[in-house]
């Protein structure tokens, strides 16, 4: 597994842990260093790249949790 994939997997797991603990996408964005973006008004937050990145991380992490986690065992 490349360093980039390992870093993304780590971010995915952190985002999933926070989401399962009840954190909002804004709170997750702030935890990942996007404080400025997390404080945007709702209309700007909806189209913010930080929000899109967090949504993708959470979505991909939930997918791994629900069915794709076995693929991690096959990675060389």
C-alpha positions in Angstrom: 0.0 0.0 0.0 1.4 3.4 -1.0 1.9 6.1 1.6 -0.8 8.2 -0.1 -3.4 5.4 0.2 -2.4 4.7 3.8 -2.8 8.4 4.7 -6.3 8.5 3.0 -7.3 5.4 4.8 -6.3 6.9 8.1 -8.3 10.1 7.3 -11.3 7.9 6.4 -11.1 6.1 9.6 -10.8 9.3 11.7 -13.8 10.8 9.8 -15.9 7.7 10.3 -15.1 7.5 14.0 -16.2 11.2 14.4 -19.3 10.7 12.3 -20.3 7.6 14.3 -19.8 9.6 17.4 -22.3 12.1 16.1 -20.1 14.8 14.6 -21.4 16.9 11.7 -19.5 17.3 8.5 -18.6 20.8 9.6 -17.1 19.5 12.8 -15.1 16.9 10.9 -13.8 19.6 8.5 -12.7 21.7 11.4 -10.9 18.7 12.9 -9.0 18.2 9.7 -7.8 21.8 9.7 -10.5 23.5 7.6 -11.6 25.8 10.4 -12.2 28.7 8.1 -14.4 26.7 5.7 -16.3 25.2 8.6 -17.4 28.7 9.7 -18.8 29.7 6.3 -22.5 30.5 6.0 -24.7 27.6 4.9 -25.0 28.7 1.3 -21.2 28.9 0.9 -20.6 25.8 2.9 -22.8 23.8 0.5 -20.5 24.5 -2.4 -17.2 24.5 -0.4 -14.5 22.0 -1.5 -13.7 21.2 2.2 -17.3 20.0 2.6 -17.1 17.9 -0.6 -13.9 16.3 0.6 -15.4 15.4 4.0 -18.5 14.0 2.5 -16.4 11.8 0.2 -14.2 10.6 3.1 -17.2 9.7 5.2 -19.0 8.0 2.3 -15.9 6.0 1.3 -15.3 5.0 5.0 -18.9 3.9 5.4 -18.6 1.8 2.3 -15.4 0.2 3.6 -17.1 -0.5 7.0 -20.2 -2.0 5.3 -18.6 -4.2 2.7 -15.2 -3.4 1.3 -13.1 -3.9 4.4 -12.1 -7.4 3.3 -10.2 -5.8 0.3 -7.8 -4.3 2.9 -6.6 -7.8 3.7 -5.8 -8.5 0.0 -3.7 -5.4 -0.5 0.0 -6.2 -0.9 
